[in-house]
Amino acid sequence: MSKQITQIFWQRTYLKTLFFLTFFLSRSGLKGQIINVDKTDTLPYSSITKFDGNLSLGLEIDKQNSVLYDGTNFVDAAIKKNKTFIIFSGSNRFTYNESQDLLNTGYLHIRLRSHYKARLHPESFIQFQWDNKIGFANRMVAGENIRYDLIHNKDWELIAATGVMYEKEDWNYSGVDTSKHLRKYPDVLTSVFKSNNYIKLEGKVTDNSLLKLAVFYQSQYTSFFSPRIFSVFSFTLDATKHFGISFNFAGTYDCKPIVPISNFYYSFSNNLVYKF
């Protein structure tokens, strides 16, 4: 009887999670790199399903000659059961000026970690992202990593991972300086296998603050020293048990951009965070 109750609870949790993701995607307009709920706890494995996450929403509306909408939204959620750890993460930033879409950037990331409390364990992931301001129509990534916990205790975690991923991208010239490139070029489609490597530090600075820093190094095997490097930094300060403020920075350096844009581009945001 207890086993049936546990199965029903798991199914309901799964359906709630699926509904939550569907709702988020429908609101953000579906088109990764850091996960706020990715830190492994130090407690033993449990057969009880645990669900937690963070939700951060921001919206600004300005009216002058036209109405300008600006929003920044993040969601991270995780399910733990036995030796399986499933992570969902998504983001959508937009600036909309009536009929003109000035900015639309975001991602959806799903990660599966098996035997996640082991110091060395595998993780599988898929990611979909887009960024119209640089001509990044869409990117689909799927891969497998081996993850190693260099430091892991109650307050701090330092991990390194390496693996392989398949990357498919669609670029256009909307983010290119038209004064330097007058011709109209067609979209550029790429599909390659890449080496995927990252290192991440996460921990409590104080009892009510959390710092996260990660650097991703992704490159083709034929040009390993001409990578695309992602760096992510975030600092969250808790005001109450469920609410806090986060400051986020994400930067990308691309040694060989697919289209002739700047090698380095970045974004910065701050948000009100709700923890559930």
PyMOL commands that set and color helices and strands:
alter all, ss='L'
color gray80, all
select helices_A, chain A and resi 2-28+132-134+221-223
alter helices_A, ss='H'
color red, helices_A
select strands_A, chain A and resi 46-63+67-82+84-97+100-114+120-131+136-152+156-171+188-206+209-220+228-238+243-254+264-275
alter strands_A, ss='S'
color yellow, strands_A
deselect
rebuild
show_as cartoon
